[in-house]
Structure formats: C-alpha cells, structure tokens
Amino acid sequence: MWALDRYSGRRPPTVVLHSDSPSSINKMASNTNDYILCADNHSLDEAIGALKSSPEVMMDCEGMDLGQQGGSLSLISLRTTGTESSKTYLIDVISLTNDELRPLFDIIQSTSPRKVVFDGRMDFSELYHGRGITLHDVLDLQLVDVDSRRQRGEDEDEQLRRLSPYLHRREIFGQRNSYTKVHKLCGLEQCLREHKVIGNGLGHKSGNKIFATDEVSERVFQ
C-alpha cells in the first residue's frame, strides 16, 4: 500500500454514526439516558451484554497522540444498533484495568459484531500496538466513500481533480497513468456533504488531507 499523508496531527471531532432519522437524532442529543459512561465493572458488564447482541457496533477511540509512539488510549465510544433501545457506551479506559477490559477487548477483536468506523487507522494502530488487539470484520466508511464514487458517477478526470489542491495539475495530468489509481480520502464533514447527509456550512473542518490507492478500498469489501 502506498500513501501520501499530510496529516496535521489533529483528529476530527467524534461523531456517532447510525441509521436513525434526523428527527430521532435531535431527540437523542437531548436524552442523557442514551449515553452511558462505563467507569466501573457494573456499567461495563451492561455494555458488554448489549454489544454481544448487536449486529453492528459503531466504534471510535480517543486519546493523547492516539496510535503514535508514546500515545495513550483514554476512551472507546461504542454504539449498538438494530434495536429501538440503541445506546452509546463510553468506555473509560483509564479507570479500568486490562483484566477488567479483557471481555470488551474479546468482543472488539472477534468477527461478530461487525465494527463500523470512520478513518480507523489510528484506532487500529493504538489497539494493536498498545493493547495487542487485532480488529476483525471492520467496515471503514471513509474507504466505502472512495468505492462509492464511481457508482455516483465520478469519472477519472473528477477523481484526478480531487488531487490538484495538493499536487500540481501539470504533474497529475502530465503523468496521468501514475495517478489513475490514487484517490483522495475525504474527511467526515466532506463525506457527509457529498452524500447529502448535511448541507453546506454545517459540521467542522478537519486538517486531514490524505491519498491512498485502489487496493486500500478493495480490502474493505473482501
């Protein structure tokens, strides 16, 4: 895998992705019972029971310098799906020991439920290098977005124009064959706009500017 990464060191804000309608999202935001902070064994056991029965889990990790050497994991956000009582469980990793977290880690690295992430590279790095956890059955929506562009009618010229803010147009179109399999990875806000989930002027800007090859997105669907 070849990648050109201009990562600024800042991550986009955490956003919980789910299939609820916009009206239910607004209701959810005002309902504190929808979020459960798990900082002890009792609340963690509740989360584990719910995660085991969920067909898919939305996952995001947060921490200091996450996935980098010397970084540390502090919070794992997991949202259950498939039921009317779906909840977001905020796992306080700092307050719990590795032994207490082991049942949760077993779920995360199992093939069921499927884990749905957005730009999960640093999450994977932190879990693998910091906790010895290998993720299985993961769907990264950032790569799904890349795969969907042809289905949405994007042609090769449009694909290459996405690269032009970061590479000179003469370089891209003068050596076209070198870039036909290179795709820009979009941040969450831009993906939401392009898929018409939000309108212009909403969301937060991210400094993340990344490119990757076709092979990266193909792995999501194998």
C-alpha positions in Angstrom: 0.0 0.0 0.0 1.3 3.4 -1.0 0.0 6.5 0.6 0.8 10.2 0.7 -0.1 11.6 4.1 -0.3 15.2 5.0 -1.9 14.5 8.4 -1.9 17.6 10.5 -1.9 15.8 13.9 -5.5 16.8 14.7 -8.4 14.4 14.5 -12.0 15.4 13.6 -14.4 15.6 16.5 -16.1 12.3 17.5 -19.4 11.8 15.6 -21.6 8.8 16.3 -22.9 7.4 13.0 -26.2 5.4 13.0 -29.2 4.9 10.8 -31.7 7.0 12.9 -33.7 9.7 11.1 -32.7 13.4 11.6 -35.7 13.9 14.0 -34.6 11.0 16.2 -31.0 12.3 16.2 -32.2 15.6 17.7 -34.2 13.7 20.3 -31.1 11.6 21.0 -29.0 14.6 21.6 -31.3 15.8 24.4 -31.6 12.4 26.0 -28.8 11.8 28.5 -30.0 8.2 29.0 -28.8 7.5 25.5 -25.2 7.7 26.7 -23.7 5.6 29.4 -20.3 6.2 30.9 -18.7 2.9 31.8 -16.1 3.6 34.5 -16.7 0.5 36.7 -17.4 -3.2 36.4 -21.2 -2.9 36.7 -21.7 -0.4 33.9 -19.0 -2.3 31.8 -21.0 -5.5 32.2 -24.1 -3.8 30.9 -22.2 -2.6 27.9 -20.7 -6.0 27.1 -24.2 -7.6 27.2 -25.6 -5.0 24.8 -22.6 -5.2 22.5 -22.9 -9.0 22.2 -26.5 -8.8 21.0 -25.9 -6.0 18.5 -25.3 -7.0 14.8 -23.1 -4.0 14.2 -21.2 -1.6 16.5 -20.2 1.9 15.7 -16.7 2.5 17.2 -14.4 5.4 17.8 -11.3 5.7 20.0 -9.9 8.8 21.6 -6.7 9.5 23.5 -3.5 11.5 23.6 -1.5 11.2 20.4 -3.6 8.1 19.6 -1.8 5.4 17.6 1.6 7.1 17.8 4.7 6.1 19.7 4.2 7.4 23.3 0.5 7.9 22.8 -2.2 6.5 25.1 -5.8 5.4 24.8 -8.4 7.0 27.1 -11.9 6.5 25.7 -13.6 3.9 23.5 -17.0 5.0 22.2 -19.3 2.1 21.1 -22.9 2.5 19.8 -25.1 -0.5 19.5 -27.5 -0.9 16.5 -30.5 -2.9 15.5 -32.9 -2.1 18.4 -35.1 0.8 19.5 -33.0 1.0 22.7 -29.7 1.5 20.9 -27.2 3.3 23.2 -23.7 4.7 23.1 -21.3 3.3 25.7 -18.4 5.5 26.6 -15.7 3.2 28.0 -13.4 5.0 30.4 -10.2 3.0 29.7 -8.2 4.9 32.3 -10.5 3.9 35.2 -10.5 0.2 34.3 -7.7 -2.3 34.4 -6.6 -4.5 31.5 -8.1 -7.6 33.2 -11.4 -5.8 33.6 -11.4 -4.7 30.0 -10.5 -8.1 28.6 -14.1 -9.2 27.9 -14.6 -6.0 26.0 -11.4 -6.5 24.0 -12.5 -10.0 23.2 -15.7 -8.6 21.6 -13.8 -5.9 19.7 -11.3 -8.4 18.1 -13.9 -11.0 17.3 -15.6 -11.4 13.9 -19.0 -10.5 15.4 -20.4 -7.9 15.8 -19.0 -6.0 12.8 -17.2 -2.8 13.8 -18.1 0.3 11.7 -15.5 3.1 11.9 -14.5 6.2 10.0 -10.8 6.6 9.3 -9.9 3.9 11.8 -6.2 3.8 11.1 -5.0 5.4 14.3 -7.6 3.5 16.3 -6.3 0.2 14.8 -2.7 1.3 15.5 -3.4 2.1 19.1 -5.4 -1.1 19.8 -2.8 -3.3 18.0 0.4 -1.7 19.3 -0.8 -0.5 22.7 -3.2 -3.3 23.7 -2.3 -6.3 21.5 -5.7 -6.3 19.8 -6.2 -7.2 16.2 -9.5 -6.0 14.7 -11.6 -8.3 12.5 -14.6 -7.7 10.4 -14.3 -3.9 10.2 -16.1 -1.6 7.8 -14.3 1.8 7.3 -16.8 4.3 5.9 -14.0 6.5 4.7 -13.0 3.7 2.3 -16.6 2.9 1.4 -16.9 6.6 0.3 -14.0 6.1 -2.1 -15.6 2.9 -3.6 -18.9 4.7 -4.0 -17.7 7.5 -6.2 -17.8 5.5 -9.4 -21.3 4.4 -8.5 -22.2 8.1 -8.0 -21.0 8.9 -11.5 -17.5 10.3 -10.8 -15.2 9.8 -13.8 -11.4 9.7 -14.0 -11.0 13.4 -14.6 -13.0 14.3 -11.5 -11.0 11.7 -9.5 -7.7 13.4 -10.6 -9.1 16.9 -9.9 -9.6 16.0 -6.3 -5.7 15.7 -6.1 -5.0 19.1 -7.6 -5.0 21.1 -4.4 -2.1 19.0 -3.1 -0.3 18.2 -6.3 0.3 20.5 -9.3 -2.2 19.9 -12.1 0.7 19.7 -14.6 2.2 16.9 -12.5 -1.1 15.0 -12.3 -2.4 15.3 -15.8 1.1 15.2 -17.4 1.7 11.8 -15.8 -1.9 10.7 -15.8 -1.1 7.0 -15.8 0.8 7.3 -12.5 -2.3 8.7 -10.7 -5.3 6.8 -12.1 -5.3 4.5 -9.0 -4.7 7.3 -6.5 -7.7 8.6 -4.6 -8.1 11.4 -2.1 -9.6 10.3 1.2 -12.1 12.8 2.4 -12.8 13.9 5.9 -16.0 13.2 7.7 -17.6 16.6 7.0 -16.9 16.4 3.3 -18.3 12.8 3.0 -21.5 13.9 4.8 -21.9 16.8 2.4 -21.3 14.7 -0.7 -23.7 12.1 0.4 -26.2 14.9 1.3 -26.4 13.9 4.9 -25.7 17.6 5.9 -25.7 20.8 3.9 -23.0 23.4 3.3 -22.0 25.4 6.3 -22.6 22.6 8.8 -20.0 20.4 10.6 -16.4 21.1 11.5 -13.3 21.5 9.3 -10.5 19.0 9.6 -6.9 19.4 8.6 -6.7 15.8 7.3 -5.5 15.6 3.7 -4.7 12.0 2.6 -4.4 10.0 -0.5 -4.5 6.2 -0.9 -4.6 3.6 -3.7 -7.4 1.5 -5.0 -6.1 -1.6 -3.2 -7.0 0.0 0.2 -10.7 0.4 -0.6 -10.8 -3.0 -2.2 -9.8 -4.7 1.1 -13.0 -3.4 2.7 -15.2 -5.5 0.5 -13.2 -8.8 0.5 
